[in-house]
Amino acid sequence: MKFNKTTWIVIILFIISFIVLPLLFQDSLIVLIVNTIFFILIIIGIIYDLFEERRTKKNK
């Protein structure tokens, strides 16, 4: 599996939001808000990637 630039950005944001921030700010509202935003962005990215993959397969 080849990782591109966007994949590395998502991996780094995931590590920061779900591992580093909860360790630094335990039981914080900021962590909850940031995790929710990143989780929504990850879900939107996965859905977009699936539609993009289906669209490129149809064009071939």
PyMOL Python script that loads the backbone (N, CA, C, O; Angstrom):
from pymol import cmd

cmd.read_pdbstr("""\
ATOM      1  N   MET A   1       0.836  -1.171   0.000  1.00  0.00           N
ATOM      2  CA  MET A   1       0.000   0.000   0.000  1.00  0.00           C
ATOM      3  C   MET A   1       0.886   1.241   0.000  1.00  0.00           C
ATOM      4  O   MET A   1       1.749   1.404   0.863  1.00  0.00           O
ATOM      5  N   LYS A   2       0.663   2.101  -0.968  1.00  0.00           N
ATOM      6  CA  LYS A   2       1.478   3.304  -1.091  1.00  0.00           C
ATOM      7  C   LYS A   2       0.746   4.479  -0.448  1.00  0.00           C
ATOM      8  O   LYS A   2      -0.398   4.776  -0.792  1.00  0.00           O
ATOM      9  N   PHE A   3       1.423   5.145   0.493  1.00  0.00           N
ATOM     10  CA  PHE A   3       0.831   6.290   1.171  1.00  0.00           C
ATOM     11  C   PHE A   3       1.216   7.566   0.438  1.00  0.00           C
ATOM     12  O   PHE A   3       2.386   7.789   0.126  1.00  0.00           O
ATOM     13  N   ASN A   4       0.218   8.399   0.167  1.00  0.00           N
ATOM     14  CA  ASN A   4       0.511   9.695  -0.425  1.00  0.00           C
ATOM     15  C   ASN A   4       0.522  10.764   0.669  1.00  0.00           C
ATOM     16  O   ASN A   4       0.383  10.452   1.852  1.00  0.00           O
ATOM     17  N   LYS A   5       0.687  12.006   0.271  1.00  0.00           N
ATOM     18  CA  LYS A   5       0.819  13.104   1.230  1.00  0.00           C
ATOM     19  C   LYS A   5      -0.436  13.267   2.093  1.00  0.00           C
ATOM     20  O   LYS A   5      -0.337  13.502   3.298  1.00  0.00           O
ATOM     21  N   THR A   6      -1.598  13.144   1.483  1.00  0.00           N
ATOM     22  CA  THR A   6      -2.846  13.304   2.220  1.00  0.00           C
ATOM     23  C   THR A   6      -3.020  12.218   3.267  1.00  0.00           C
ATOM     24  O   THR A   6      -3.519  12.486   4.360  1.00  0.00           O
ATOM     25  N   THR A   7      -2.619  11.003   2.951  1.00  0.00           N
ATOM     26  CA  THR A   7      -2.731   9.904   3.905  1.00  0.00           C
ATOM     27  C   THR A   7      -1.879  10.164   5.133  1.00  0.00           C
ATOM     28  O   THR A   7      -2.319   9.904   6.253  1.00  0.00           O
ATOM     29  N   TRP A   8      -0.668  10.670   4.947  1.00  0.00           N
ATOM     30  CA  TRP A   8       0.204  10.969   6.087  1.00  0.00           C
ATOM     31  C   TRP A   8      -0.375  12.088   6.939  1.00  0.00           C
ATOM     32  O   TRP A   8      -0.264  12.046   8.164  1.00  0.00           O
ATOM     33  N   ILE A   9      -0.991  13.089   6.317  1.00  0.00           N
ATOM     34  CA  ILE A   9      -1.612  14.176   7.080  1.00  0.00           C
ATOM     35  C   ILE A   9      -2.747  13.639   7.939  1.00  0.00           C
ATOM     36  O   ILE A   9      -2.876  14.019   9.102  1.00  0.00           O
ATOM     37  N   VAL A  10      -3.574  12.756   7.376  1.00  0.00           N
ATOM     38  CA  VAL A  10      -4.682  12.169   8.131  1.00  0.00           C
ATOM     39  C   VAL A  10      -4.159  11.318   9.281  1.00  0.00           C
ATOM     40  O   VAL A  10      -4.713  11.366  10.379  1.00  0.00           O
ATOM     41  N   ILE A  11      -3.106  10.543   9.050  1.00  0.00           N
ATOM     42  CA  ILE A  11      -2.531   9.707  10.108  1.00  0.00           C
ATOM     43  C   ILE A  11      -1.987  10.576  11.237  1.00  0.00           C
ATOM     44  O   ILE A  11      -2.200  10.267  12.409  1.00  0.00           O
ATOM     45  N   ILE A  12      -1.291  11.651  10.900  1.00  0.00           N
ATOM     46  CA  ILE A  12      -0.734  12.541  11.925  1.00  0.00           C
ATOM     47  C   ILE A  12      -1.847  13.233  12.709  1.00  0.00           C
ATOM     48  O   ILE A  12      -1.767  13.324  13.934  1.00  0.00           O
ATOM     49  N   LEU A  13      -2.883  13.723  12.025  1.00  0.00           N
ATOM     50  CA  LEU A  13      -4.004  14.352  12.722  1.00  0.00           C
ATOM     51  C   LEU A  13      -4.727  13.359  13.625  1.00  0.00           C
ATOM     52  O   LEU A  13      -5.152  13.712  14.726  1.00  0.00           O
ATOM     53  N   PHE A  14      -4.868  12.122  13.163  1.00  0.00           N
ATOM     54  CA  PHE A  14      -5.514  11.087  13.967  1.00  0.00           C
ATOM     55  C   PHE A  14      -4.719  10.827  15.242  1.00  0.00           C
ATOM     56  O   PHE A  14      -5.295  10.730  16.326  1.00  0.00           O
ATOM     57  N   ILE A  15      -3.401  10.713  15.115  1.00  0.00           N
ATOM     58  CA  ILE A  15      -2.551  10.471  16.290  1.00  0.00           C
ATOM     59  C   ILE A  15      -2.632  11.645  17.261  1.00  0.00           C
ATOM     60  O   ILE A  15      -2.746  11.448  18.471  1.00  0.00           O
ATOM     61  N   ILE A  16      -2.573  12.863  16.730  1.00  0.00           N
ATOM     62  CA  ILE A  16      -2.638  14.039  17.604  1.00  0.00           C
ATOM     63  C   ILE A  16      -3.981  14.110  18.320  1.00  0.00           C
ATOM     64  O   ILE A  16      -4.033  14.343  19.527  1.00  0.00           O
ATOM     65  N   SER A  17      -5.060  13.910  17.581  1.00  0.00           N
ATOM     66  CA  SER A  17      -6.376  14.133  18.176  1.00  0.00           C
ATOM     67  C   SER A  17      -6.815  13.024  19.115  1.00  0.00           C
ATOM     68  O   SER A  17      -7.496  13.301  20.103  1.00  0.00           O
ATOM     69  N   PHE A  18      -6.452  11.787  18.843  1.00  0.00           N
ATOM     70  CA  PHE A  18      -6.963  10.687  19.652  1.00  0.00           C
ATOM     71  C   PHE A  18      -5.955  10.112  20.637  1.00  0.00           C
ATOM     72  O   PHE A  18      -6.327   9.293  21.476  1.00  0.00           O
ATOM     73  N   ILE A  19      -4.679  10.518  20.560  1.00  0.00           N
ATOM     74  CA  ILE A  19      -3.676  10.001  21.497  1.00  0.00           C
ATOM     75  C   ILE A  19      -3.016  11.130  22.283  1.00  0.00           C
ATOM     76  O   ILE A  19      -2.984  11.086  23.513  1.00  0.00           O
ATOM     77  N   VAL A  20      -2.489  12.141  21.592  1.00  0.00           N
ATOM     78  CA  VAL A  20      -1.714  13.192  22.265  1.00  0.00           C
ATOM     79  C   VAL A  20      -2.617  14.142  23.056  1.00  0.00           C
ATOM     80  O   VAL A  20      -2.362  14.390  24.234  1.00  0.00           O
ATOM     81  N   LEU A  21      -3.665  14.674  22.426  1.00  0.00           N
ATOM     82  CA  LEU A  21      -4.531  15.627  23.117  1.00  0.00           C
ATOM     83  C   LEU A  21      -5.202  15.053  24.364  1.00  0.00           C
ATOM     84  O   LEU A  21      -5.232  15.734  25.390  1.00  0.00           O
ATOM     85  N   PRO A  22      -5.742  13.834  24.325  1.00  0.00           N
ATOM     86  CA  PRO A  22      -6.329  13.300  25.566  1.00  0.00           C
ATOM     87  C   PRO A  22      -5.304  13.114  26.686  1.00  0.00           C
ATOM     88  O   PRO A  22      -5.659  13.200  27.861  1.00  0.00           O
ATOM     89  N   LEU A  23      -4.044  12.861  26.342  1.00  0.00           N
ATOM     90  CA  LEU A  23      -3.023  12.741  27.385  1.00  0.00           C
ATOM     91  C   LEU A  23      -2.677  14.100  27.984  1.00  0.00           C
ATOM     92  O   LEU A  23      -2.423  14.204  29.184  1.00  0.00           O
ATOM     93  N   LEU A  24      -2.666  15.141  27.155  1.00  0.00           N
ATOM     94  CA  LEU A  24      -2.322  16.477  27.645  1.00  0.00           C
ATOM     95  C   LEU A  24      -3.478  17.141  28.396  1.00  0.00           C
ATOM     96  O   LEU A  24      -3.277  17.759  29.442  1.00  0.00           O
ATOM     97  N   PHE A  25      -4.681  17.008  27.854  1.00  0.00           N
ATOM     98  CA  PHE A  25      -5.853  17.663  28.443  1.00  0.00           C
ATOM     99  C   PHE A  25      -6.895  16.603  28.784  1.00  0.00           C
ATOM    100  O   PHE A  25      -7.790  16.329  27.985  1.00  0.00           O
ATOM    101  N   GLN A  26      -6.782  16.022  29.942  1.00  0.00           N
ATOM    102  CA  GLN A  26      -7.714  14.966  30.332  1.00  0.00           C
ATOM    103  C   GLN A  26      -9.048  15.575  30.753  1.00  0.00           C
ATOM    104  O   GLN A  26      -9.084  16.591  31.447  1.00  0.00           O
ATOM    105  N   ASP A  27     -10.130  14.954  30.332  1.00  0.00           N
ATOM    106  CA  ASP A  27     -11.499  15.394  30.634  1.00  0.00           C
ATOM    107  C   ASP A  27     -11.729  16.847  30.229  1.00  0.00           C
ATOM    108  O   ASP A  27     -12.262  17.640  31.005  1.00  0.00           O
ATOM    109  N   SER A  28     -11.329  17.183  29.024  1.00  0.00           N
ATOM    110  CA  SER A  28     -11.450  18.559  28.555  1.00  0.00           C
ATOM    111  C   SER A  28     -12.483  18.643  27.433  1.00  0.00           C
ATOM    112  O   SER A  28     -12.606  17.738  26.608  1.00  0.00           O
ATOM    113  N   LEU A  29     -13.210  19.737  27.426  1.00  0.00           N
ATOM    114  CA  LEU A  29     -14.197  19.973  26.375  1.00  0.00           C
ATOM    115  C   LEU A  29     -13.515  20.229  25.034  1.00  0.00           C
ATOM    116  O   LEU A  29     -14.060  19.886  23.985  1.00  0.00           O
ATOM    117  N   ILE A  30     -12.332  20.828  25.062  1.00  0.00           N
ATOM    118  CA  ILE A  30     -11.582  21.102  23.830  1.00  0.00           C
ATOM    119  C   ILE A  30     -11.251  19.799  23.108  1.00  0.00           C
ATOM    120  O   ILE A  30     -11.385  19.708  21.888  1.00  0.00           O
ATOM    121  N   VAL A  31     -10.820  18.799  23.861  1.00  0.00           N
ATOM    122  CA  VAL A  31     -10.485  17.502  23.261  1.00  0.00           C
ATOM    123  C   VAL A  31     -11.721  16.877  22.635  1.00  0.00           C
ATOM    124  O   VAL A  31     -11.642  16.310  21.546  1.00  0.00           O
ATOM    125  N   LEU A  32     -12.852  16.972  23.302  1.00  0.00           N
ATOM    126  CA  LEU A  32     -14.094  16.412  22.767  1.00  0.00           C
ATOM    127  C   LEU A  32     -14.481  17.096  21.458  1.00  0.00           C
ATOM    128  O   LEU A  32     -14.870  16.432  20.497  1.00  0.00           O
ATOM    129  N   ILE A  33     -14.377  18.407  21.422  1.00  0.00           N
ATOM    130  CA  ILE A  33     -14.729  19.154  20.211  1.00  0.00           C
ATOM    131  C   ILE A  33     -13.768  18.826  19.068  1.00  0.00           C
ATOM    132  O   ILE A  33     -14.205  18.576  17.945  1.00  0.00           O
ATOM    133  N   VAL A  34     -12.466  18.827  19.346  1.00  0.00           N
ATOM    134  CA  VAL A  34     -11.468  18.542  18.308  1.00  0.00           C
ATOM    135  C   VAL A  34     -11.622  17.116  17.796  1.00  0.00           C
ATOM    136  O   VAL A  34     -11.555  16.884  16.589  1.00  0.00           O
ATOM    137  N   ASN A  35     -11.828  16.157  18.697  1.00  0.00           N
ATOM    138  CA  ASN A  35     -12.004  14.765  18.273  1.00  0.00           C
ATOM    139  C   ASN A  35     -13.252  14.604  17.414  1.00  0.00           C
ATOM    140  O   ASN A  35     -13.236  13.862  16.432  1.00  0.00           O
ATOM    141  N   THR A  36     -14.317  15.283  17.771  1.00  0.00           N
ATOM    142  CA  THR A  36     -15.545  15.203  16.985  1.00  0.00           C
ATOM    143  C   THR A  36     -15.336  15.777  15.584  1.00  0.00           C
ATOM    144  O   THR A  36     -15.774  15.186  14.597  1.00  0.00           O
ATOM    145  N   ILE A  37     -14.671  16.920  15.499  1.00  0.00           N
ATOM    146  CA  ILE A  37     -14.417  17.539  14.192  1.00  0.00           C
ATOM    147  C   ILE A  37     -13.532  16.642  13.328  1.00  0.00           C
ATOM    148  O   ILE A  37     -13.832  16.428  12.153  1.00  0.00           O
ATOM    149  N   PHE A  38     -12.442  16.115  13.899  1.00  0.00           N
ATOM    150  CA  PHE A  38     -11.556  15.236  13.126  1.00  0.00           C
ATOM    151  C   PHE A  38     -12.265  13.948  12.717  1.00  0.00           C
ATOM    152  O   PHE A  38     -12.049  13.449  11.612  1.00  0.00           O
ATOM    153  N   PHE A  39     -13.110  13.403  13.596  1.00  0.00           N
ATOM    154  CA  PHE A  39     -13.834  12.177  13.266  1.00  0.00           C
ATOM    155  C   PHE A  39     -14.789  12.424  12.101  1.00  0.00           C
ATOM    156  O   PHE A  39     -14.884  11.602  11.190  1.00  0.00           O
ATOM    157  N   ILE A  40     -15.492  13.548  12.127  1.00  0.00           N
ATOM    158  CA  ILE A  40     -16.400  13.886  11.027  1.00  0.00           C
ATOM    159  C   ILE A  40     -15.618  14.074   9.729  1.00  0.00           C
ATOM    160  O   ILE A  40     -16.054  13.616   8.673  1.00  0.00           O
ATOM    161  N   LEU A  41     -14.460  14.747   9.798  1.00  0.00           N
ATOM    162  CA  LEU A  41     -13.638  14.936   8.598  1.00  0.00           C
ATOM    163  C   LEU A  41     -13.124  13.608   8.047  1.00  0.00           C
ATOM    164  O   LEU A  41     -13.062  13.422   6.831  1.00  0.00           O
ATOM    165  N   ILE A  42     -12.755  12.683   8.937  1.00  0.00           N
ATOM    166  CA  ILE A  42     -12.285  11.372   8.487  1.00  0.00           C
ATOM    167  C   ILE A  42     -13.409  10.611   7.796  1.00  0.00           C
ATOM    168  O   ILE A  42     -13.179   9.994   6.756  1.00  0.00           O
ATOM    169  N   ILE A  43     -14.624  10.642   8.353  1.00  0.00           N
ATOM    170  CA  ILE A  43     -15.769   9.960   7.737  1.00  0.00           C
ATOM    171  C   ILE A  43     -16.087  10.578   6.372  1.00  0.00           C
ATOM    172  O   ILE A  43     -16.325   9.855   5.406  1.00  0.00           O
ATOM    173  N   ILE A  44     -16.090  11.911   6.291  1.00  0.00           N
ATOM    174  CA  ILE A  44     -16.343  12.579   5.006  1.00  0.00           C
ATOM    175  C   ILE A  44     -15.266  12.208   3.992  1.00  0.00           C
ATOM    176  O   ILE A  44     -15.570  11.982   2.821  1.00  0.00           O
ATOM    177  N   GLY A  45     -14.012  12.142   4.430  1.00  0.00           N
ATOM    178  CA  GLY A  45     -12.922  11.759   3.534  1.00  0.00           C
ATOM    179  C   GLY A  45     -13.058  10.342   3.017  1.00  0.00           C
ATOM    180  O   GLY A  45     -12.798  10.080   1.843  1.00  0.00           O
ATOM    181  N   ILE A  46     -13.465   9.422   3.884  1.00  0.00           N
ATOM    182  CA  ILE A  46     -13.651   8.029   3.464  1.00  0.00           C
ATOM    183  C   ILE A  46     -14.782   7.930   2.448  1.00  0.00           C
ATOM    184  O   ILE A  46     -14.646   7.244   1.435  1.00  0.00           O
ATOM    185  N   ILE A  47     -15.892   8.607   2.711  1.00  0.00           N
ATOM    186  CA  ILE A  47     -17.023   8.575   1.780  1.00  0.00           C
ATOM    187  C   ILE A  47     -16.627   9.194   0.437  1.00  0.00           C
ATOM    188  O   ILE A  47     -16.962   8.651  -0.616  1.00  0.00           O
ATOM    189  N   TYR A  48     -15.918  10.322   0.467  1.00  0.00           N
ATOM    190  CA  TYR A  48     -15.463  10.964  -0.769  1.00  0.00           C
ATOM    191  C   TYR A  48     -14.532  10.043  -1.550  1.00  0.00           C
ATOM    192  O   TYR A  48     -14.630   9.942  -2.772  1.00  0.00           O
ATOM    193  N   ASP A  49     -13.628   9.374  -0.838  1.00  0.00           N
ATOM    194  CA  ASP A  49     -12.684   8.473  -1.493  1.00  0.00           C
ATOM    195  C   ASP A  49     -13.410   7.311  -2.160  1.00  0.00           C
ATOM    196  O   ASP A  49     -13.041   6.901  -3.261  1.00  0.00           O
ATOM    197  N   LEU A  50     -14.439   6.778  -1.506  1.00  0.00           N
ATOM    198  CA  LEU A  50     -15.209   5.685  -2.106  1.00  0.00           C
ATOM    199  C   LEU A  50     -15.916   6.144  -3.377  1.00  0.00           C
ATOM    200  O   LEU A  50     -15.892   5.439  -4.385  1.00  0.00           O
ATOM    201  N   PHE A  51     -16.546   7.322  -3.339  1.00  0.00           N
ATOM    202  CA  PHE A  51     -17.218   7.830  -4.534  1.00  0.00           C
ATOM    203  C   PHE A  51     -16.225   8.148  -5.642  1.00  0.00           C
ATOM    204  O   PHE A  51     -16.504   7.903  -6.816  1.00  0.00           O
ATOM    205  N   GLU A  52     -15.070   8.692  -5.280  1.00  0.00           N
ATOM    206  CA  GLU A  52     -14.040   9.012  -6.274  1.00  0.00           C
ATOM    207  C   GLU A  52     -13.519   7.731  -6.931  1.00  0.00           C
ATOM    208  O   GLU A  52     -13.278   7.699  -8.137  1.00  0.00           O
ATOM    209  N   GLU A  53     -13.349   6.682  -6.131  1.00  0.00           N
ATOM    210  CA  GLU A  53     -12.869   5.406  -6.670  1.00  0.00           C
ATOM    211  C   GLU A  53     -13.891   4.804  -7.628  1.00  0.00           C
ATOM    212  O   GLU A  53     -13.521   4.283  -8.680  1.00  0.00           O
ATOM    213  N   ARG A  54     -15.171   4.873  -7.274  1.00  0.00           N
ATOM    214  CA  ARG A  54     -16.212   4.341  -8.156  1.00  0.00           C
ATOM    215  C   ARG A  54     -16.287   5.144  -9.451  1.00  0.00           C
ATOM    216  O   ARG A  54     -16.504   4.579 -10.523  1.00  0.00           O
ATOM    217  N   ARG A  55     -16.107   6.461  -9.351  1.00  0.00           N
ATOM    218  CA  ARG A  55     -16.189   7.305 -10.540  1.00  0.00           C
ATOM    219  C   ARG A  55     -15.023   7.050 -11.485  1.00  0.00           C
ATOM    220  O   ARG A  55     -15.201   7.048 -12.703  1.00  0.00           O
ATOM    221  N   THR A  56     -13.827   6.836 -10.933  1.00  0.00           N
ATOM    222  CA  THR A  56     -12.679   6.583 -11.803  1.00  0.00           C
ATOM    223  C   THR A  56     -12.761   5.202 -12.441  1.00  0.00           C
ATOM    224  O   THR A  56     -12.262   5.006 -13.549  1.00  0.00           O
ATOM    225  N   LYS A  57     -13.387   4.234 -11.754  1.00  0.00           N
ATOM    226  CA  LYS A  57     -13.553   2.906 -12.357  1.00  0.00           C
ATOM    227  C   LYS A  57     -14.523   2.956 -13.528  1.00  0.00           C
ATOM    228  O   LYS A  57     -14.341   2.243 -14.516  1.00  0.00           O
ATOM    229  N   LYS A  58     -15.560   3.799 -13.426  1.00  0.00           N
ATOM    230  CA  LYS A  58     -16.524   3.919 -14.520  1.00  0.00           C
ATOM    231  C   LYS A  58     -15.894   4.571 -15.745  1.00  0.00           C
ATOM    232  O   LYS A  58     -16.264   4.247 -16.873  1.00  0.00           O
ATOM    233  N   ASN A  59     -14.957   5.477 -15.541  1.00  0.00           N
ATOM    234  CA  ASN A  59     -14.328   6.184 -16.662  1.00  0.00           C
ATOM    235  C   ASN A  59     -13.320   5.323 -17.407  1.00  0.00           C
ATOM    236  O   ASN A  59     -12.967   5.646 -18.541  1.00  0.00           O
ATOM    237  N   LYS A  60     -12.848   4.242 -16.807  1.00  0.00           N
ATOM    238  CA  LYS A  60     -11.832   3.407 -17.470  1.00  0.00           C
ATOM    239  C   LYS A  60     -12.435   2.501 -18.495  1.00  0.00           C
ATOM    240  O   LYS A  60     -11.719   1.735 -19.140  1.00  0.00           O
TER     241      LYS A  60
END
""", "prot")
cmd.dss("prot")
cmd.show_as("cartoon", "prot")
cmd.util.cbc("prot")
cmd.orient("prot")
